[in-house]
Amino acid sequence: MNSERASRLIPLILMSISLCAVSFYLGGLFFSEKEKLMLFENETSHPFLKADCAVAEVKPVAFNECSIEYQDYTPCTDPKRWKIYDRHRFAFIERHCPSPSKRVECLIPPPEGYKIPIRWPHSRDECWYRNVPYEWINTVKSNQNWLKKKGEKFLFPGGGTMFPRGVNEYLDLMEELIPEMKDGSVRTALDTGCGVASWGGYLLDRGILTMSLAPRDNHEAQVQFALERGIPAMLGIIATQRLPYPSSAFDMAHCSRCLIPWTDFGGVYLMEIDRVLRPGGFWVLSGPPINYENRWRGWNTTIEEQKASFDSLQNLLTNMCYKLYNKKDNIAVWQKPMDNMCYDSRGETTYPPKCDGSLEPDAAWYVPLRPCIVTRNIFLKRLGVGQTPKWPERLNVPPERVRTVSGGNAQAFKKDTAKWMDRVKYYKTLLPELGRDTIRNVMDMNTLYGGFAAALIDDPVWVMNVVSTYSPNSLSVIYDRGLIGTFNDWCEAFSTYPRTFDLLHLDGLFTAESHRCEMKFVLLEMDRMLRPNGYVIMHDSSYFVNRTVNLASAMRWDCRTEDSKSLTEKLIICQKKFWQSSKL
């Protein structure tokens, strides 16, 4: 009898032990996931666990001022750290972000004597000297009419190395060589080695939106000058990695004596320009070796060397199926082929080869350059210059590439456009400065299709559209609309100088990225980019909005909560205070 009872109890005991084990395991999973939600330091409660969604209880936070030597700090392109990186092909100038343990956790001060920037459009022609107090570039480039110091200001006469008599005369000649610049076919442009970005600044009057690109190098703050003037620009260099733009993004690319060795290293730099240039797009080159027959004496070289350089460049472009489209004086224009027929007709051993399918054409975040040609997607019929709708029609026409985005289609695109038209109209009732000359440089930190920028198209602003590297890759759609932007990982700093944006816009950024990026450091990066008296407009969940309000006071921001017209999100508008360093 006892043996029968024992035999019955054994299965029950084993079942109980098994249930306890499963319960313990599931409980462990629950609490480990809960810990992942507790993302931020010093928190003692989570607002989502409270019925009234009250502000999370946090210990007071304080951020010290950085020393004045950090006034122009660019975390991922810091000259103080260049010596530890490879100098081959200028790799040391590329992005090299500090490890989390070496991040700067303080507020970047403005330079001594900093003033609120001059407003657009006057800022295109002048800026306050104390806002970008660099003497070297003034001394070296004043004879080329880049800029001139006069009293408390830098003046920008609109000159450049290859257009010392003024950029408008240079652009008039360029339009003569490329008629498509005048009829809306050419809308987006890339200027490599942009100087102080006068080329891009004056193209705005002609309906062309330029991404001006330059590294942080011995020319001192080229990009900072550009952004101080209210001209779109960012830090960057073609060295060992792809540029942070999708394939077939720009209608035109330009190099005015930018000193990029286009035929070195197998021509890989020119192949990167080819990747980001649309089918049928134009590559414009002025300076050596163009017009070498008449200009070689001023280039500290020989006519034989310059002829060899030009022949080498022309041979490479011919092998890449480019045609010399036009040439006059110091400007030469080549056109990229519209289709793949030329590539397919080349011999199998022709260099450079076509890229294989092992690398996504749009992959562009820390992706090594490859010496090969990215061919056209044959399923996209409206990708080329002249095939894409002309500007401004293209702004609101659903691009073909919207189908390549997860969940994307023409209906979703139109719905997104309408949503942002309504939201921006509402924003302007809350922030009247939006749409006036108070706000010029704007960044949409986590856009999808560029709807926020499209809704502002008639205002005196330009928008840097940023697509997170961990979001659906929709940047190609933004370029197809005739807008500009870049990729960025918000766990890292953006490629810009401090005090370069008047308005930062976020829509659900922290909800999307908080599992990877610590909120405190994202906000500190926003503070670095934001000009004194600049604004932040932020849509997000109650938890992240409340957390932002807590941290904002430590960053010397004034914030107010507004009606978001949403049941699931809150809306805040913040303004960064204008403060001067106490350490001067």
RODO-2510 file (C-alpha; in nm, 4 decimals, decimal comma):
residues 584
     n   res          X          Y          Z
     1     m     0,0000     0,0000     0,0000
     2     n     0,2799     0,2399     0,0925
     3     s     0,4608     0,1520    -0,2258
     4     e     0,1466     0,2309    -0,4299
     5     r     0,1112     0,5709    -0,2567
     6     a     0,4769     0,6450    -0,3169
     7     s     0,4433     0,5567    -0,6818
     8     r     0,1523     0,8033    -0,7103
     9     l     0,3334     1,0817    -0,5276
    10     i     0,6505     1,0658    -0,7338
    11     p     0,4896     1,1977    -1,0573
    12     l     0,3151     1,4743    -0,8595
    13     i     0,6414     1,5785    -0,6985
    14     l     0,8208     1,5783    -1,0327
    15     m     0,5417     1,7834    -1,1906
    16     s     0,5580     2,0361    -0,9057
    17     i     0,9333     2,0689    -0,9430
    18     s     0,8958     2,1179    -1,3191
    19     l     0,6287     2,3863    -1,2753
    20     c     0,8466     2,5685    -1,0230
    21     a     1,1402     2,5561    -1,2621
    22     v     0,9328     2,6921    -1,5521
    23     s     0,7881     2,9634    -1,3285
    24     f     1,1348     3,0635    -1,2127
    25     y     1,2629     3,0750    -1,5727
    26     l     0,9708     3,2859    -1,6976
    27     g     1,0019     3,5158    -1,3995
    28     g     1,3679     3,5648    -1,4799
    29     l     1,2847     3,6542    -1,8394
    30     f     1,0218     3,9011    -1,7243
    31     f     1,2509     4,0817    -1,4867
    32     s     1,5441     4,0847    -1,7310
    33     e     1,3200     4,2466    -1,9920
    34     k     1,1929     4,4873    -1,7293
    35     e     1,5502     4,5826    -1,6516
    36     k     1,6062     4,6565    -2,0216
    37     l     1,3204     4,9045    -2,0039
    38     m     1,4874     5,0829    -1,7139
    39     l     1,7137     5,2577    -1,9548
    40     f     1,8297     5,5594    -1,7738
    41     e     2,0512     5,6194    -1,4776
    42     n     1,9213     5,7156    -1,1300
    43     e     1,5591     5,6203    -1,1989
    44     t     1,3595     5,4704    -0,9142
    45     s     1,0284     5,4203    -1,0962
    46     h     0,8907     5,3872    -1,4474
    47     p     0,6020     5,6113    -1,5548
    48     f     0,4394     5,3406    -1,7663
    49     l     0,3816     5,1442    -1,4429
    50     k     0,1750     5,4278    -1,2942
    51     a    -0,1882     5,4789    -1,3812
    52     d    -0,1537     5,8554    -1,4019
    53     c     0,1676     5,8486    -1,6126
    54     a     0,3353     6,0795    -1,3628
    55     v     0,6893     6,2052    -1,4153
    56     a     0,9464     5,9423    -1,3231
    57     e     1,1179     6,0041    -0,9917
    58     v     1,4781     6,0953    -1,0633
    59     k     1,7661     6,2370    -0,8741
    60     p     1,8668     6,5922    -0,9739
    61     v     2,0953     6,6078    -1,2793
    62     a     2,3567     6,8744    -1,3414
    63     f     2,5862     6,9290    -1,6388
    64     n     2,8990     7,1370    -1,6015
    65     e     3,0302     7,3747    -1,8651
    66     c     3,3051     7,2364    -2,0870
    67     s     3,6271     7,4359    -2,0927
    68     i     3,6490     7,7006    -2,3647
    69     e     3,8852     7,4800    -2,5704
    70     y     3,5797     7,2704    -2,6586
    71     q     3,4003     7,5619    -2,8277
    72     d     3,4361     7,4002    -3,1743
    73     y     3,4401     7,0376    -3,0613
    74     t     3,3415     6,7808    -3,3238
    75     p     3,3429     6,4461    -3,1390
    76     c     3,3775     6,2118    -3,4369
    77     t     3,6271     6,4278    -3,6290
    78     d     3,8444     6,5511    -3,3461
    79     p     4,1918     6,6679    -3,4638
    80     k     4,3375     6,5861    -3,1220
    81     r     4,2784     6,2172    -3,1923
    82     w     4,3926     6,2041    -3,5561
    83     k     4,7431     6,0852    -3,4739
    84     i     4,6156     5,7462    -3,3547
    85     y     4,4535     5,6642    -3,6912
    86     d     4,5858     5,5491    -4,0267
    87     r     4,7072     5,8324    -4,2488
    88     h     4,6759     5,6256    -4,5678
    89     r     4,4207     5,7851    -4,8020
    90     f     4,3370     6,0403    -4,5290
    91     a     4,1487     5,7794    -4,3284
    92     f     4,2339     5,9691    -4,0098
    93     i     4,0040     6,2559    -4,1167
    94     e     3,7023     6,0251    -4,1510
    95     r     3,4576     5,9598    -3,8677
    96     h     3,6188     5,8065    -3,5586
    97     c     3,3830     5,8508    -3,2659
    98     p     3,5025     5,8271    -2,9045
    99     s     3,4141     5,5189    -2,7039
   100     p     3,1259     5,5572    -2,4547
   101     s     3,3704     5,5887    -2,1654
   102     k     3,5422     5,8866    -2,3340
   103     r     3,2360     6,0881    -2,4291
   104     v     3,2291     6,4502    -2,3215
   105     e     2,9536     6,4988    -2,0655
   106     c     2,9387     6,8771    -2,0401
   107     l     2,7842     7,1769    -2,2165
   108     i     2,9808     7,3237    -2,5092
   109     p     3,0343     7,6988    -2,4599
   110     p     3,0170     7,9558    -2,7402
   111     p     3,3295     8,1582    -2,8271
   112     e     3,3980     8,4775    -2,6389
   113     g     3,1939     8,7590    -2,7908
   114     y     2,9486     8,5251    -2,9680
   115     k     2,6376     8,6951    -3,1079
   116     i     2,3083     8,5629    -3,2390
   117     p     2,3778     8,4876    -3,6100
   118     i     2,2778     8,7354    -3,8781
   119     r     1,9456     8,6372    -4,0315
   120     w     1,8858     8,4966    -4,3777
   121     p     1,9216     8,6139    -4,6538
   122     h     2,1769     8,8699    -4,5300
   123     s     2,3732     8,5868    -4,3641
   124     r     2,4732     8,4529    -4,7056
   125     d     2,6920     8,7596    -4,7501
   126     e     2,8159     8,8285    -4,3959
   127     c     2,8577     8,6782    -4,0499
   128     w     2,9945     8,7855    -3,7131
   129     y     3,3694     8,7357    -3,6855
   130     r     3,3464     8,6278    -3,3199
   131     n     3,1097     8,3436    -3,4116
   132     v     3,3780     8,1795    -3,6298
   133     p     3,7011     8,3526    -3,5257
   134     y     3,9459     8,1998    -3,7728
   135     e     4,2258     8,4171    -3,9058
   136     w     4,4173     8,1569    -4,1085
   137     i     4,1535     8,1026    -4,3736
   138     n     4,1013     8,4781    -4,4011
   139     t     4,4727     8,5388    -4,4573
   140     v     4,5220     8,2581    -4,7094
   141     k     4,1982     8,2801    -4,9096
   142     s     4,1135     8,6504    -4,9120
   143     n     4,2945     8,6966    -5,2458
   144     q     4,0557     8,4428    -5,3997
   145     n     3,7521     8,6280    -5,2658
   146     w     3,6411     8,3433    -5,0378
   147     l     3,5908     8,5921    -4,7544
   148     k     3,7255     8,9158    -4,6121
   149     k     3,7351     9,0482    -4,2587
   150     k     3,5927     9,3956    -4,2122
   151     g     3,5428     9,5306    -3,8632
   152     e     3,3364     9,2868    -3,6556
   153     k     3,2276     9,0827    -3,9567
   154     f     3,3436     8,8404    -4,2202
   155     l     3,2160     8,9367    -4,5649
   156     f     3,1608     8,6767    -4,8405
   157     p     3,2038     8,8345    -5,1851
   158     g     3,0943     8,5101    -5,3522
   159     g     3,4338     8,4182    -5,4902
   160     g     3,6247     8,0912    -5,4993
   161     t     3,9541     7,9475    -5,6148
   162     m     3,8213     7,8929    -5,9684
   163     f     3,5790     8,1865    -5,9671
   164     p     3,7592     8,4813    -5,8023
   165     r     3,5418     8,7251    -6,0005
   166     g     3,2252     8,5868    -5,8423
   167     v     3,0216     8,2708    -5,8331
   168     n     2,7297     8,4073    -6,0377
   169     e     2,9485     8,4496    -6,3450
   170     y     3,0738     8,0927    -6,2904
   171     l     2,7154     7,9628    -6,2580
   172     d     2,6051     8,1487    -6,5704
   173     l     2,8717     7,9628    -6,7683
   174     m     2,7727     7,6347    -6,6037
   175     e     2,4080     7,6849    -6,7030
   176     e     2,5244     7,7520    -7,0572
   177     l     2,7024     7,4145    -7,0542
   178     i     2,4162     7,2308    -6,8745
   179     p     2,0749     7,3674    -6,9877
   180     e     1,9054     7,1122    -6,7571
   181     m     2,0046     7,3364    -6,4649
   182     k     1,7451     7,5889    -6,5818
   183     d     1,4361     7,3749    -6,6482
   184     g     1,3980     7,1880    -6,3166
   185     s     1,5671     6,8663    -6,4330
   186     v     1,8619     6,9307    -6,2010
   187     r     1,7477     6,9865    -5,8442
   188     t     1,9946     6,8163    -5,6045
   189     a     2,3702     6,8710    -5,6167
   190     l     2,6790     6,7558    -5,4257
   191     d     2,9754     6,9910    -5,3844
   192     t     3,2906     6,8048    -5,2786
   193     g     3,5545     7,0209    -5,1155
   194     c     3,3084     7,3071    -5,0897
   195     g     3,5212     7,5815    -4,9335
   196     v     3,2842     7,8268    -4,7648
   197     a     2,9995     7,6909    -4,9834
   198     s     2,9387     7,9962    -5,2031
   199     w     2,8624     7,7669    -5,5000
   200     g     2,5808     7,5958    -5,3111
   201     g     2,4657     7,9195    -5,1505
   202     y     2,4112     8,0968    -5,4806
   203     l     2,2526     7,7935    -5,6468
   204     l     1,9613     7,8323    -5,4039
   205     d     1,8515     8,1365    -5,6067
   206     r     1,8368     7,9075    -5,9113
   207     g     1,6199     7,6392    -5,7491
   208     i     1,9021     7,3899    -5,6907
   209     l     1,9605     7,2453    -5,3426
   210     t     2,3213     7,1514    -5,2686
   211     m     2,4814     6,9313    -5,0069
   212     s     2,8137     7,1072    -4,9481
   213     l     3,0761     6,8670    -4,8162
   214     a     3,4209     6,9323    -4,6742
   215     p     3,6446     6,7714    -4,4116
   216     r     3,7750     6,9292    -4,0975
   217     d     4,1264     7,0026    -4,2246
   218     n     4,3828     7,2781    -4,2593
   219     h     4,1277     7,5105    -4,4222
   220     e     3,9754     7,5601    -4,0771
   221     a     3,5993     7,5435    -4,0367
   222     q     3,4836     7,5547    -4,4002
   223     v     3,1618     7,3786    -4,3033
   224     q     3,1162     7,5978    -3,9973
   225     f     3,1364     7,9075    -4,2180
   226     a     2,8809     7,7537    -4,4555
   227     l     2,6317     7,6777    -4,1799
   228     e     2,6882     8,0136    -4,0114
   229     r     2,5859     8,1638    -4,3473
   230     g     2,2679     7,9504    -4,3562
   231     i     2,3882     7,7244    -4,6391
   232     p     2,3365     7,3435    -4,6254
   233     a     2,6618     7,1645    -4,5403
   234     m     2,8156     6,8851    -4,3359
   235     l     3,1572     6,7453    -4,2502
   236     g     3,2768     6,4644    -4,4745
   237     i     3,5519     6,3328    -4,6987
   238     i     3,5894     6,0689    -4,9681
   239     a     3,8691     5,8522    -4,8273
   240     t     3,8165     5,4840    -4,7457
   241     q     3,4409     5,4683    -4,6777
   242     r     3,1274     5,5420    -4,8724
   243     l     2,9649     5,8812    -4,8308
   244     p     2,6524     5,8665    -4,6075
   245     y     2,4097     5,9017    -4,8990
   246     p     2,2086     5,6468    -5,0990
   247     s     2,2850     5,5482    -5,4552
   248     s     2,1398     5,7631    -5,7363
   249     a     2,0839     6,0558    -5,5003
   250     f     2,2221     6,3654    -5,6757
   251     d     2,1407     6,5106    -6,0152
   252     m     2,4790     6,6820    -6,0312
   253     a     2,8169     6,6618    -5,8537
   254     h     3,0781     6,9356    -5,8549
   255     c     3,4477     6,9715    -5,7782
   256     s     3,6113     7,3131    -5,8081
   257     r     3,9816     7,2534    -5,7525
   258     c     3,8856     7,0288    -5,4623
   259     l     4,2266     6,8527    -5,4781
   260     i     4,0749     6,5031    -5,4770
   261     p     4,3095     6,2688    -5,6693
   262     w     4,0368     6,1228    -5,8885
   263     t     4,2481     5,8646    -6,0710
   264     d     4,4526     5,7424    -5,7727
   265     f     4,3843     5,4077    -5,6039
   266     g     4,2221     5,2691    -5,9156
   267     g     3,9798     5,5614    -5,9460
   268     v     3,7811     5,4504    -5,6411
   269     y     3,6930     5,8094    -5,5429
   270     l     3,5334     5,8767    -5,8803
   271     m     3,3424     5,5492    -5,8530
   272     e     3,1902     5,6735    -5,5274
   273     i     3,0744     5,9903    -5,7038
   274     d     2,9291     5,7617    -5,9707
   275     r     2,7410     5,5617    -5,7043
   276     v     2,5628     5,8663    -5,5591
   277     l     2,4984     6,0279    -5,8997
   278     r     2,1693     5,9584    -6,0764
   279     p     2,1635     5,7924    -6,4181
   280     g     2,2048     6,0733    -6,6689
   281     g     2,3522     6,2940    -6,3965
   282     f     2,6329     6,5426    -6,4491
   283     w     2,9824     6,5538    -6,3021
   284     v     3,1389     6,9006    -6,3210
   285     l     3,5126     6,9567    -6,2768
   286     s     3,7006     7,2872    -6,2797
   287     g     4,0666     7,3332    -6,1970
   288     p     4,3569     7,0985    -6,2703
   289     p     4,3800     6,9378    -6,5212
   290     i     4,0957     7,1173    -6,7046
   291     n     4,2212     7,3762    -6,9532
   292     y     4,5756     7,2715    -6,8712
   293     e     4,6939     7,4076    -7,2072
   294     n     4,6399     7,7631    -7,0794
   295     r     4,6577     7,7242    -6,7013
   296     w     4,9474     7,4870    -6,6268
   297     r     5,1981     7,7640    -6,5492
   298     g     4,9998     7,8709    -6,2439
   299     w     4,9777     7,5187    -6,1038
   300     n     5,3449     7,4651    -6,0215
   301     t     5,3700     7,1794    -6,2700
   302     t     5,4534     7,1071    -6,6360
   303     i     5,2270     7,0900    -6,9355
   304     e     5,3322     6,7272    -6,9895
   305     e     5,2270     6,6301    -6,6371
   306     q     4,8904     6,8012    -6,6727
   307     k     4,8246     6,6444    -7,0130
   308     a     4,9014     6,3027    -6,8660
   309     s     4,6607     6,3740    -6,5763
   310     f     4,3833     6,4784    -6,8133
   311     d     4,4344     6,1754    -7,0410
   312     s     4,4288     5,9424    -6,7403
   313     l     4,1050     6,0994    -6,6132
   314     q     3,9415     6,0857    -6,9557
   315     n     4,0397     5,7182    -7,0015
   316     l     3,8900     5,6283    -6,6628
   317     l     3,5669     5,8135    -6,7379
   318     t     3,5444     5,6479    -7,0812
   319     n     3,5808     5,3057    -6,9230
   320     m     3,3018     5,4063    -6,6816
   321     c     3,0852     5,4871    -6,9874
   322     y     3,0742     5,8621    -6,9195
   323     k     3,0497     6,1022    -7,2141
   324     l     3,2165     6,4435    -7,2248
   325     y     2,8952     6,6475    -7,2312
   326     n     3,0411     6,9965    -7,2676
   327     k     3,3595     7,1918    -7,2060
   328     k     3,4474     7,5591    -7,2079
   329     d     3,7256     7,7634    -7,0493
   330     n     3,8002     7,6125    -6,7052
   331     i     3,4889     7,3920    -6,6779
   332     a     3,4357     7,0396    -6,8106
   333     v     3,1114     6,8433    -6,7765
   334     w     3,0696     6,4674    -6,8113
   335     q     2,7384     6,2813    -6,8137
   336     k     2,6721     5,9435    -6,6530
   337     p     2,5017     5,6863    -6,8790
   338     m     2,1252     5,6620    -6,8494
   339     d     2,1122     5,2811    -6,8672
   340     n     2,3331     4,9705    -6,8439
   341     m     2,3814     4,9087    -7,2171
   342     c     2,7368     5,0466    -7,2276
   343     y     2,8412     4,8472    -6,9206
   344     d     2,7031     4,5273    -7,0731
   345     s     2,8840     4,5868    -7,4025
   346     r     3,2291     4,6233    -7,2466
   347     g     3,4756     4,3400    -7,2471
   348     e     3,4816     4,1140    -6,9406
   349     t     3,8288     4,2312    -6,8440
   350     t     3,7497     4,6028    -6,8720
   351     y     3,8345     4,8021    -6,5617
   352     p     3,6533     4,9059    -6,3508
   353     p     3,4251     4,6022    -6,3256
   354     k     3,0560     4,6080    -6,2402
   355     c     2,9818     4,5551    -5,8708
   356     d     2,8454     4,2143    -5,7828
   357     g     2,5380     4,1613    -5,5691
   358     s     2,7246     4,1145    -5,2422
   359     l     2,6900     4,4788    -5,1347
   360     e     2,3683     4,6778    -5,1213
   361     p     2,4031     4,9930    -5,3393
   362     d     2,2366     5,2082    -5,0726
   363     a     2,4426     5,0742    -4,7813
   364     a     2,6434     5,3782    -4,6758
   365     w     2,7261     5,3787    -4,3055
   366     y     3,0864     5,2786    -4,2370
   367     v     3,0872     5,0794    -4,5624
   368     p     3,4315     5,0484    -4,7310
   369     l     3,4740     5,1872    -5,0807
   370     r     3,5006     4,9273    -5,3546
   371     p     3,6595     4,9793    -5,6986
   372     c     3,3540     4,8842    -5,9039
   373     i     3,0560     5,0409    -6,0788
   374     v     2,7084     5,0260    -5,9232
   375     t     2,4766     4,9627    -6,2173
   376     r     2,1227     5,0921    -6,2562
   377     n     1,8251     4,9058    -6,1109
   378     i     1,6458     4,8029    -6,4301
   379     f     1,3068     4,7893    -6,2541
   380     l     1,3108     5,1635    -6,1795
   381     k     1,1999     5,3516    -6,4897
   382     r     1,1886     5,7085    -6,3499
   383     l     1,5267     5,7203    -6,1759
   384     g     1,7358     5,9164    -6,4260
   385     v     1,7773     6,2912    -6,4727
   386     g     1,4993     6,3920    -6,7113
   387     q     1,2966     6,0827    -6,6188
   388     t     1,2273     6,1961    -6,2630
   389     p     0,9551     6,4647    -6,2580
   390     k     1,0991     6,8140    -6,2762
   391     w     1,1177     7,0441    -5,9798
   392     p     0,8920     7,1461    -5,8092
   393     e     0,6493     6,8767    -5,9303
   394     r     0,8733     6,5981    -5,7979
   395     l     0,8269     6,7155    -5,4372
   396     n     0,4794     6,5639    -5,4066
   397     v     0,4877     6,2826    -5,6658
   398     p     0,5279     5,9402    -5,4974
   399     p     0,8712     5,8164    -5,6129
   400     e     0,9181     5,4658    -5,7477
   401     r     1,1637     5,3885    -5,4708
   402     v     0,8972     5,4308    -5,2032
   403     r     0,8103     5,0668    -5,2823
   404     t     1,1557     4,9585    -5,1671
   405     v     1,0901     5,0885    -4,8141
   406     s     0,9335     4,8448    -4,5685
   407     g     0,5590     4,9165    -4,5698
   408     g     0,6027     5,1848    -4,8349
   409     n     0,3666     5,2583    -5,1227
   410     a     0,2136     5,5586    -5,2979
   411     q    -0,0819     5,5722    -5,0598
   412     a     0,1427     5,5701    -4,7516
   413     f     0,3554     5,8455    -4,9076
   414     k     0,0530     6,0676    -4,9734
   415     k    -0,0830     6,0048    -4,6251
   416     d     0,2518     6,1001    -4,4718
   417     t     0,2661     6,4180    -4,6804
   418     a    -0,0830     6,5233    -4,5711
   419     k    -0,0049     6,4448    -4,2057
   420     w     0,2978     6,6731    -4,2049
   421     m     0,1177     6,9545    -4,3815
   422     d    -0,1346     6,9530    -4,0952
   423     r     0,1275     6,9160    -3,8237
   424     v     0,3487     7,1958    -3,9497
   425     k     0,0487     7,4255    -3,9755
   426     y    -0,0241     7,3459    -3,6111
   427     y     0,3420     7,3888    -3,5105
   428     k     0,3356     7,7416    -3,6481
   429     t     0,0511     7,8332    -3,4140
   430     l     0,2640     7,7165    -3,1218
   431     l     0,5975     7,8541    -3,2472
   432     p     0,5382     8,1653    -3,4638
   433     e     0,9138     8,1902    -3,5295
   434     l     0,8822     7,8880    -3,7590
   435     g     0,8365     8,0298    -4,1072
   436     r     1,0099     8,3579    -4,0250
   437     d     1,3732     8,4593    -4,0670
   438     t     1,4448     8,3735    -3,7010
   439     i     1,4824     8,0086    -3,8003
   440     r     1,7026     7,9114    -4,0980
   441     n     1,8964     7,5856    -4,0402
   442     v     1,6600     7,3004    -3,9509
   443     m     1,7215     6,9320    -3,8839
   444     d     1,4572     6,6591    -3,8873
   445     m     1,6391     6,4033    -3,6735
   446     n     1,4405     6,0910    -3,7652
   447     t     1,2384     6,1448    -4,0769
   448     l     1,0686     5,8823    -4,2924
   449     y     0,9866     6,0426    -4,6279
   450     g     1,0884     6,4025    -4,5585
   451     g     0,7288     6,5155    -4,5030
   452     f     0,8252     6,7741    -4,2397
   453     a     1,0759     6,9334    -4,4800
   454     a     0,8268     6,9237    -4,7686
   455     a     0,5706     7,1113    -4,5584
   456     l     0,8277     7,3892    -4,4989
   457     i     0,9310     7,4227    -4,8637
   458     d     0,7886     7,7741    -4,9054
   459     d     0,9495     7,9061    -4,5860
   460     p     1,2972     8,0674    -4,5578
   461     v     1,4502     7,7472    -4,4184
   462     w     1,6424     7,4462    -4,5403
   463     v     1,6104     7,1051    -4,3734
   464     m     1,8748     6,8394    -4,3100
   465     n     1,6704     6,5198    -4,3269
   466     v     1,8289     6,2477    -4,1163
   467     v     1,7394     5,8797    -4,1502
   468     s     1,8564     5,6622    -3,8644
   469     t     2,0849     5,3780    -3,9639
   470     y     1,8546     5,1496    -3,7627
   471     s     1,5322     5,2666    -3,9323
   472     p     1,3818     5,1666    -4,2664
   473     n     1,6154     5,2934    -4,5378
   474     s     1,4022     5,5681    -4,6889
   475     l     1,6708     5,8277    -4,7674
   476     s     1,6517     5,7544    -5,1413
   477     v     1,2847     5,8616    -5,1365
   478     i     1,3838     6,1942    -4,9801
   479     y     1,6337     6,2612    -5,2591
   480     d     1,3816     6,1525    -5,5214
   481     r     1,1543     6,4294    -5,3874
   482     g     1,4267     6,6881    -5,4504
   483     l     1,5254     6,7212    -5,0839
   484     i     1,8590     6,6422    -4,9162
   485     g     1,9685     6,4489    -4,6104
   486     t     2,2020     6,1896    -4,4650
   487     f     2,2242     5,8779    -4,2542
   488     n     2,3248     5,8959    -3,8886
   489     d     2,3391     5,6671    -3,5881
   490     w     2,2141     5,8713    -3,2927
   491     c     2,4270     5,6702    -3,0525
   492     e     2,7057     5,8801    -3,2091
   493     a     2,7593     6,2485    -3,2795
   494     f     2,6451     6,4103    -3,6031
   495     s     2,9023     6,5370    -3,8558
   496     t     2,8719     6,9058    -3,7827
   497     y     3,0188     7,1824    -3,5695
   498     p     2,8593     7,3186    -3,2512
   499     r     2,5907     7,5875    -3,2809
   500     t     2,4886     7,5095    -3,6385
   501     f     2,1095     7,4512    -3,6253
   502     d     1,8238     7,6821    -3,5280
   503     l     1,5634     7,4076    -3,4908
   504     l     1,5794     7,0351    -3,4181
   505     h     1,2677     6,8272    -3,4799
   506     l     1,2095     6,4781    -3,3349
   507     d     0,9129     6,2494    -3,3851
   508     g     0,9291     5,9344    -3,1719
   509     l     1,3089     5,9225    -3,1838
   510     f     1,3596     5,8042    -2,8259
   511     t     1,0840     5,5437    -2,8470
   512     a     1,2587     5,4035    -3,1546
   513     e     1,6204     5,4301    -3,0385
   514     s     1,6227     5,4094    -2,6568
   515     h     1,7026     5,0378    -2,6583
   516     r     2,0400     5,1297    -2,8131
   517     c     2,1231     5,4898    -2,7297
   518     e     2,1412     5,6530    -2,3894
   519     m     1,9023     5,9439    -2,3861
   520     k     2,1324     6,1724    -2,1896
   521     f     2,4025     6,1619    -2,4566
   522     v     2,1560     6,2149    -2,7422
   523     l     2,0262     6,5272    -2,5682
   524     l     2,3790     6,6528    -2,5043
   525     e     2,4530     6,6078    -2,8750
   526     m     2,1384     6,8044    -2,9570
   527     d     2,2583     7,0808    -2,7249
   528     r     2,5966     7,0822    -2,9024
   529     m     2,4328     7,1259    -3,2444
   530     l     2,1755     7,3809    -3,1332
   531     r     2,2433     7,7532    -3,1572
   532     p     2,1842     7,9745    -2,8527
   533     n     1,8136     8,0688    -2,8521
   534     g     1,7506     7,7731    -3,0858
   535     y     1,4422     7,5518    -3,0589
   536     v     1,3480     7,1852    -3,0199
   537     i     1,0105     7,0425    -3,1218
   538     m     0,9641     6,6905    -2,9878
   539     h     0,6825     6,4361    -3,0231
   540     d     0,7216     6,1201    -2,8153
   541     s     0,5638     5,9050    -2,5444
   542     s     0,4869     6,0596    -2,2071
   543     y     0,7804     5,8826    -2,0491
   544     f     1,0423     6,0245    -2,2851
   545     v     0,8884     6,3711    -2,2933
   546     n     0,8881     6,3845    -1,9144
   547     r     1,2435     6,2602    -1,9009
   548     t     1,3475     6,5259    -2,1538
   549     v     1,1926     6,7988    -1,9391
   550     n     1,3967     6,6758    -1,6420
   551     l     1,7236     6,6790    -1,8344
   552     a     1,6473     6,9971    -2,0281
   553     s     1,6648     7,2197    -1,7221
   554     a     2,0151     7,0832    -1,6545
   555     m     2,1099     7,1835    -2,0115
   556     r     1,9715     7,5345    -1,9622
   557     w     1,6697     7,4825    -2,1842
   558     d     1,3235     7,6254    -2,1211
   559     c     1,0512     7,3762    -2,2130
   560     r     0,6762     7,3857    -2,2299
   561     t     0,4268     7,1052    -2,2917
   562     e     0,1662     7,1557    -2,5617
   563     d    -0,1402     6,9653    -2,6755
   564     s    -0,0106     6,6998    -2,9149
   565     k    -0,3584     6,6114    -3,0468
   566     s    -0,2610     6,2490    -2,9860
   567     l    -0,3794     5,9969    -2,7272
   568     t    -0,0442     5,8175    -2,7169
   569     e     0,2141     6,0947    -2,7509
   570     k     0,3048     6,4248    -2,5905
   571     l     0,4497     6,7358    -2,7511
   572     i     0,7070     6,9734    -2,6029
   573     i     0,8756     7,2835    -2,7381
   574     c     1,2060     7,3852    -2,5831
   575     q     1,4361     7,6822    -2,6300
   576     k     1,8064     7,6796    -2,5514
   577     k     1,9145     7,9730    -2,3385
   578     f     2,1865     8,2086    -2,4568
   579     w     2,4691     8,1814    -2,2050
   580     q     2,8360     8,2748    -2,2064
   581     s     3,1122     8,0692    -2,0517
   582     s     3,1950     8,1525    -1,6899
   583     k     3,5497     8,0281    -1,7512
   584     l     3,6685     8,3105    -1,9787
***
